[in-house]
Amino acid sequence: MKVLIITYYWPPAGGSGVQRWLKFVKYLQEFSIEPVVYTVDNANYLKEDNSLEKEIPDHIKILKQPIWEPTDLLFWKKKKTSKSGISNLSKGGILSFIRGNFFIPDPKIFWIKPSVNFLQKYIKENNIKTIISTGPPHSMHLIAYKLKQKNNLKWIADFRDPWSDLYYHKDFNQLSFAKKRNKKLENIVLQNADCVLTVSNTLKKALSKHAKRVEVITNGFDDEVESLKPILLDTEFSISYVGLLPQQSNPKVFFNILCEICSKNTTFKNDLKLNFIGDISDEVKTEIRKNNLIENSCFVGYVHHQKAIEYQKKAQVLLLLIPNVKKSEGILTGKLFEYLTANRPILALAPTQGDLSKVLEDTNSGVVINFDDKEKLKTKILELYQQYKEENLVVKSTNIQQFHRKELTKKLANIIKSLHS
């Protein structure tokens, strides 16, 4: 059975957005499904990781079409050098206003019509019966919707993140007409897709209000995080954060507590090392300076996937930060599942009643503390530090194989086949 997958993010794109469908494509053939990938030919990816191209299976058909993006003119110009500042793109202002009110649902809308024309011909000539779209960018869903209208197809719409409820949408300062247009397009997709796929139970509950069928397949981890040779732990009391760190996730209380402890405990201050691997917002760096933690901080910047895994495995503690915004209970960051395999204690600042809390509890991998629970957070940091000093800072994650990419792809394959049963 052939399945056409419509995705903007594909190697050499870097970051977590590319991982989900790259891994599904990697394993689908083992479940008698032949994936065909449709993606962009000249994408303006903010981060690139060429190492991910090695994971594309041999003999996979990859269709590409050029795209024109207004962001080439409005936000940045594509360069061969590594780009920085991703975490600062959603900060309000005139550019965000233009993005939110004139490019709905996103600046990839100019790719919809040429993609439909190109794929309509391919679908007819190759007897495609199933299509999958993954967003954001949610324009991918609109491509699939128009193809669904023209053909007798089964359609799965994959929501890696919310659409109209995405936490940084407020920074776009959308006018009422833009909000209504966005919501209308979202509902059209939810109501017409044969199945909506998403990454957490909380998101499933929200999407089920409009969709006829919603299934959950979380993100996960793959063999490369398990096959890595043993790595020596950092000698310092390292607390490491891996991934994009936007202003909405700025852990002000966390930095304030560390500053307080350092001011009273010189040994703690000398042992403390904060590692930030990835693109960090200016607001976070400002907060670090304000709390006199700059000497204890190391800003590594963006690294390729394998290197990021190494940083996870050698950290004394892994810091996980969920955006402190409304409706954050359903956010499960992609890095979470690789964190699980590192067998290092996870310290998460997030809603204690959210999906993340249940995953950490079920896998015995760490603790979730509410964003503003200063006393509990301070107690936990000191507890972890004491265990570090006693050389007893360990964790044994359990029940994590359910999140292996192959197991997750098996679930996807079953969903695809059920649409034709």
Secondary structure, DSSP 4 states (H G I P E B T S, - for coil): -EEEEE-S--TTB-SGGGHHHHHHHHHHGGGT-EEEEEEESS---SSB-GGGGGGSPTT-EEEEE----THHHHT----SSPP--GGGS-S-HHHHHHHHHHSSS-GGGGGHHHHHHHHHHHHHHHT--EEEEEESSTHHHHHHHHHHHHS--EEEEEESS-STT-GGGGGG---HHHHHHHHHHHHHHHHH-SEEEES-HHHHHHHTTT-S-EEE----B-THHHHSPP-PPPSSEEEEEES-B-GGG--HHHHHHHHHHHHH-HHHHHHEEEEEES-B-HHHHHHHHHTT-GGGEEE-----HHHHHHHHHH-SEEEEE---STT-TT---THHHHHHHTTS-EEEES-TTSHHHHHHHHHT-EEEE-TT-HHHHHHHHHHHHHHHHTT-------S-GGGBHHHHHHHHHHHHHHTT-
